Amino acid sequence: MPVLVVGSYNCDMLFRSERLPARGETRLGTFATAHGGKGFNQAVAAHRAGAETTFAGALGADAQGEQVQAFATAIGLPCRWQQGSEPTGVACVVSETSGENQIVVAPGSNLELTYRADDLPDRPADGCTVLLAQQECSLELTRQALADAAQRGALAMLNPAPADLAGAETLLDLTDLVTPNEAEFAALLAARTGEALPADWASAPPEQLQQWCGQLGGGTVVITMGRRGGFFSVPADNYWQLPEAYGRYEALSVNAIDTTGAGDAFNGNLAAALARGEALQPALTRAAAAAALSTTALGAAPSMPDAAAVDRLLSSIPETS
């Protein structure tokens, strides 16, 4: 079933050192470049997961734009590129050997991306179309994309990252599914309700987490919590017309070397699984496996696993009685 990812492409500048530098500190390390951007990473992830995926993004008239077009063609990912007047987006990613990272993004032409309704396929008779957006492009672009998806019966899915986009909480009423990480969830809830969560909120009982999720409004909430897995909350009025439900899901243990793009692997695989008609909880398990696998390789888009690799990891997990 089709997935349309509307969002950012960034050329990633990857710096790697034994540990992250402290403020004012210079450290020696290694350097490489890779294809990235939350939107593009998620599109690659959904494509490699087997979904019929299209990516809509913007590029500058520069070498970085030419290189990603060649990469997308090589992996067979259909793209709807728009030409911007600004340079292609760039991200500086500094990571340490433990896998933790810090990222600064210069969005460039990503902020010139406009939404084109013709890019969104009609909802198929035997499944759903998923529109997946993030927050590395303009707020108005994301609002238009989510509103059009909701109006046309597609699953409107928002990964609200990065967390510092002013007005992001106004998008929640347009979503069927929102997937914040811990920092993003806390920021959204504070903007929505004025309520600041306690420092240890992620360890609260499921009933309390479900109550906070309900205060966001909008649709289903999936909070990603890294190595601790995550939490999902399905309201009574949801896209799938499922019974109300909530609970935690587990992360998978792997030897992580770079966490860059793990959230994108999660979101792309979740979108692909839901487009295929999988139930939410099995889809979350699959997305968590893809996220774990992505941390075992360097870079963002290049580290997105394919469906066969996710299958192998899931099949290696002992069944519990």
C-alpha positions, 0 to 999 in steps of 0.5 A: 500500500502507498506511503507518501513522505513529505519532508526534508533532505539534508546532506549529513556531515558526520563527525565521530570521536571517542566522546562528545566534546564539552562546551569550548572543547576541541576533540580529534575524530573522523569525518564522512558524508552521508544522505540524511534529513528526517523526511528522506531517511523515513522515505528510504526506511519505508521503501526498504521495508517494502512499501510503495513509497514516494518522497516529496522534497526540495533541493538546491542547485548544487552538488549535494542535490545532484548526489542525492538524486543519483542515490535515490535513482540507484535504490529505486525510490521515486521522488518528487523533487522541487528546485529551491533558491537556497542551498540543499539542506545540511546537517552536522552530526557529531557522535561518540563511540557509545552511539550518542550524538548531537545534531545541528541542521541548516535547512536551506531549501527544505524551508521552500518546499510546498505541498502538492496534493497530486503527490498523495495517492488515493486510498486503496480499497484494501488498505490505507495510504499513509502520509508521513510528515516531520518538522524540518520544513515549514509549519504551513507545509506540514499543516497543508499536508496533514489536512489534505491527508485527513480530508482524503481518508489517508492516515495522517502521521506526524513525527514531531521532530525536531522539538523546537518548532514554534506552533508545532502543537497546532498540528496535533488536531490534524493527525491520526498518529503522532510519534514524539520522543520523550523530549518532543512529547514533554515539549508538545504537552507543555505547549498544549496545556501549559503543564510541565512534566516531572523529571521522571515522567517517563517512568510513570505508571501506564495509566498516568502516561495514557492520561497525559497522552489524552491531553495532547488531543488529536489521535493515537500517540506513540512515544519512543523512549530509545533503549527503554522501548516506548509507550502507545495510547490509542483513543476511543476515536481513532483512525482504525476504529479500534477499541481504546488501548494503551501500554508499553512496547519493548526495545531490542538489544543490539550493539549500537555504534550510531543512533543517528536515524534510529527514530527515522527507521522507526517511523518509516517502518511503522508507516510501511507496516500500517500501510500494509494493514498490520495491527498497531502493536505488531507494527510497533514491534517491527518498527522497534526492530528496524530502529535497533538495526539502524544503530548498528551501522554508521550514517542515517539513510544508508543505515536503514535496514531492509525487510529481510534484515528486520525479519531475521532479527525478529526471528532470532528473538525467543518466544515467551510463553 
